[in-house]
């Protein structure tokens, strides 16, 4: 190999290496995975892209070389043949092997995604036009219920104020879960089809009226992870974000106690109002 060709090859590998290193933080790529399922999805996504890149370089490289090297102007004449059994066998076998290599880990991931058994906390998410309702129905926090709506100020939406960092991605009530626990999400809808999607958690599931779908995730690192409804559901489809806040266990226990205390106070206040109205 000549010096120029060697330099070109090294440059190509360097660019590919840099791309691979920057891919995780690129806004054009999937967000940094925060769960085992999300990590598997990311890895398989990157593997598929690399396979496509190799095929692209191989096919167009051979085609470009053939066009330039065997052009008529340098004296080459077109070959006259019908078929080659060996070549046909090769170009049938190789794609089959590639598809099998890609489908094997993908199938394992899909099976793991569907295993929602032995959850520590179960939360029901109900889609409405255009907000989410959450009910903690099993595990620590059982009995907590609230609605989660877009909290972006209207003046930002109307372009009358500078848009915030989390424009159209902040809510008034976040879904709060503990670290290190398996969280099962039951999804349904009250009106039309919605979809509960949080990319960093590797969860995307349709919420269908009259049906219960489920998914799960387990996050080890505290943080705030954002998603959106991913099914066109009406004129304000883009205004029903999802925000999941993952807390350390101690903080989560405190949050549960505060929510349950607030709920109890609300019940007491309602009872007092009804009692007062009855006397009048």
C-alpha positions in Angstrom: 0.0 0.0 0.0 1.4 3.4 -1.0 1.9 6.2 1.5 -1.0 8.2 0.3 -3.4 5.3 0.5 -2.2 4.4 4.0 -2.7 8.0 5.1 -6.2 8.0 3.6 -7.0 4.8 5.4 -5.7 6.0 8.8 -7.6 9.3 8.4 -10.8 7.4 7.7 -10.4 5.2 10.8 -9.6 8.3 12.9 -12.8 10.1 11.7 -14.9 7.0 12.4 -13.3 6.7 15.9 -14.0 10.3 16.7 -17.6 9.9 15.4 -18.1 6.9 17.7 -16.8 8.8 20.7 -19.0 11.8 20.1 -22.1 9.9 19.2 -23.3 9.5 22.7 -23.4 13.3 23.3 -24.7 14.3 19.9 -28.2 15.9 19.8 -28.8 14.0 16.6 -28.3 10.6 18.3 -30.4 8.8 20.9 -30.1 10.2 24.4 -27.7 8.7 26.9 -29.3 5.4 28.1 -30.2 5.2 31.7 -31.6 1.7 32.0 -30.4 -1.7 30.9 -33.1 -1.9 28.2 -32.2 1.6 26.9 -28.5 0.6 26.8 -29.3 -2.5 24.7 -31.5 -0.4 22.3 -28.6 2.1 21.9 -26.0 -0.6 21.3 -28.1 -2.4 18.7 -28.9 1.0 17.0 -25.2 1.7 16.7 -24.4 -1.8 15.5 -27.0 -1.5 12.8 -25.6 1.9 11.7 -22.1 0.5 11.5 -23.3 -2.5 9.4 -25.1 -0.1 7.1 -21.9 2.0 6.8 -19.8 -1.0 6.0 -22.3 -2.2 3.3 -22.5 1.4 1.9 -18.7 1.7 1.6 -18.4 -1.8 0.2 -21.1 -1.5 -2.5 -20.4 2.0 -3.6 -16.6 1.5 -3.3 -16.8 -1.5 -5.7 -19.2 0.3 -8.0 -17.1 3.4 -8.1 -13.9 1.5 -8.7 -15.6 -0.5 -11.5 -17.0 2.6 -13.2 -13.6 4.4 -13.2 -11.3 1.5 -13.7 -13.3 -0.3 -16.4 -14.6 2.6 -18.4 -14.9 2.4 -22.2 -12.5 5.4 -22.7 -9.5 3.3 -21.5 -10.3 0.4 -23.8 -12.4 -2.0 -21.7 -15.2 -3.8 -23.3 -18.5 -4.8 -21.6 -18.5 -8.4 -20.4 -21.2 -10.7 -21.9 -22.5 -13.3 -19.3 -25.8 -14.4 -17.9 -25.5 -15.5 -14.3 -23.2 -17.0 -11.8 -24.6 -19.5 -9.3 -21.7 -19.0 -6.9 -22.2 -15.2 -6.8 -26.0 -15.5 -6.4 -25.4 -17.9 -3.5 -23.0 -15.5 -1.8 -25.1 -12.4 -2.1 -28.1 -14.4 -0.7 -26.2 -16.0 2.1 -24.4 -12.9 3.4 -27.6 -10.8 3.9 -29.2 -13.7 5.7 -26.3 -14.0 8.1 -26.3 -10.3 8.7 -30.1 -10.3 9.5 -29.7 -13.2 11.9 -26.8 -11.5 13.7 -28.9 -8.4 14.1 -32.2 -10.2 15.0 -30.7 -12.4 17.7 -29.8 -9.6 20.3 -33.0 -7.7 19.2 -35.2 -10.6 20.0 -33.6 -11.1 23.4 -34.1 -7.4 24.2 -37.8 -7.5 23.1 -38.4 -10.5 25.4 -36.7 -8.8 28.3 -38.8 -5.6 27.6 -42.0 -7.6 28.0 -41.0 -9.1 31.4 -42.8 -6.8 33.8 -43.0 -9.4 36.6 -41.8 -8.8 40.2 -42.1 -5.0 40.0 -41.3 -3.0 43.1 -43.7 -0.1 42.2 -46.6 -0.1 39.8 -47.9 3.1 38.3 -50.9 3.5 36.0 -50.5 6.2 33.4 -53.7 7.4 31.7 -53.6 9.6 28.6 -56.1 12.5 28.2 -56.4 15.3 25.7 -54.0 16.7 26.6 -52.4 15.7 29.8 -51.4 12.6 31.8 -53.0 11.1 34.9 -50.9 9.0 37.3 -52.1 6.5 39.9 -49.6 4.7 42.2 -51.4 1.4 42.6 -48.8 -1.0 44.1 -45.6 -0.6 46.2 -44.4 2.3 48.2 -46.6 5.3 47.3 -49.7 3.3 46.8 -52.8 5.5 46.7 -51.0 8.6 45.3 -52.9 10.1 42.3 -52.4 13.3 40.4 -52.6 14.9 36.9 -49.5 16.1 35.1 -49.9 19.0 32.7 -47.7 21.2 30.6 -46.3 24.1 32.8 -44.6 26.2 30.0 -45.9 29.8 30.4 -48.4 30.9 27.7 -46.3 34.0 26.9 -43.4 31.7 25.8 -45.8 29.7 23.6 -47.1 32.8 22.0 -43.5 34.0 21.4 -44.0 37.0 23.8 -41.2 35.9 26.1 -37.8 34.2 25.8 -38.2 30.4 25.7 -36.9 28.5 28.7 -34.4 25.7 28.6 -37.1 23.0 28.9 -39.6 24.7 26.6 -42.7 22.5 26.2 -40.9 19.8 28.3 -41.8 20.8 31.8 -44.9 19.8 33.8 -46.6 20.9 37.0 -46.4 17.4 38.6 -43.6 15.0 37.8 -43.7 11.2 38.0 -41.3 10.4 40.9 -39.7 7.0 41.4 -36.8 5.6 43.5 -33.4 4.5 42.2 -32.6 0.8 42.0 -36.3 -0.3 41.9 -38.2 -2.0 39.1 -40.9 0.3 38.0 -43.9 -1.1 36.1 -46.0 1.4 34.1 -49.5 0.4 33.1 -50.7 2.5 30.2 -54.2 3.3 28.9 -56.1 6.2 27.6 -59.4 8.0 28.4 -60.3 9.3 24.9 -58.0 8.7 21.9 -54.7 6.8 21.4 -51.7 8.3 23.1 -48.2 6.9 23.6 -46.0 7.1 26.7 -42.4 7.7 25.5 -39.3 8.5 27.6 -36.2 7.7 25.3 -33.6 7.7 28.0 -35.5 5.0 29.9 -36.0 2.9 26.8 -39.8 3.0 27.2 -42.3 3.6 24.4 -45.8 2.1 24.5 -49.1 3.0 23.1 -51.9 4.0 25.5 -55.1 2.7 24.0 -58.7 3.4 25.3 -60.2 0.2 26.7 -56.8 -1.6 26.8 -54.0 -1.9 29.4 -50.4 -2.1 28.0 -47.4 -2.3 30.3 -43.7 -1.6 30.3 -40.9 -1.3 32.9 -37.7 0.4 33.7 -35.1 0.5 36.4 -32.8 3.5 36.9 -29.7 3.5 39.1 -28.8 7.2 38.8 -30.9 10.0 40.2 -32.0 12.6 37.6 -34.8 14.1 35.6 -35.7 12.3 32.3 -38.1 13.8 29.8 -40.3 12.4 27.1 -43.5 13.2 25.2 -46.7 11.7 23.9 -45.5 9.9 20.7 -48.9 9.3 19.0 -50.7 12.1 17.2 -53.7 12.7 19.5 -55.2 16.1 18.4 -54.4 19.7 18.1 -52.4 19.9 21.4 -50.5 16.7 20.9 -47.2 18.6 21.2 -48.3 20.0 24.6 -48.4 16.9 26.8 -44.8 16.1 27.9 -43.7 13.4 30.3 -41.2 14.1 33.1 -39.8 11.3 35.3 -37.8 12.3 38.3 -35.7 9.6 39.9 -34.7 10.1 43.5 -32.6 8.3 46.1 -34.7 5.9 48.2 -34.6 8.2 51.3 -35.8 11.2 49.3 -38.4 9.2 47.6 -39.8 8.0 51.0 -40.0 11.7 52.1 -41.8 12.6 48.8 -44.3 9.8 49.4 -45.0 10.9 53.0 -45.5 14.5 51.8 -47.9 13.5 49.0 -49.9 11.2 51.3 -50.1 14.0 53.9 -51.3 16.5 51.3 -53.9 14.0 50.1 -55.2 13.4 53.6 -55.4 17.1 54.2 -57.4 17.5 51.0 -59.9 14.7 52.1 -60.3 16.4 55.5 -60.9 19.8 54.0 -63.5 18.4 51.5 -65.3 16.6 54.4 -65.5 19.9 56.4 -66.9 21.8 53.4 -69.5 19.1 52.8 -70.4 19.0 56.5 -70.7 22.8 56.6 -72.9 22.8 53.5 -75.2 20.2 55.0 -75.7 22.3 58.1 -76.7 25.3 56.0 
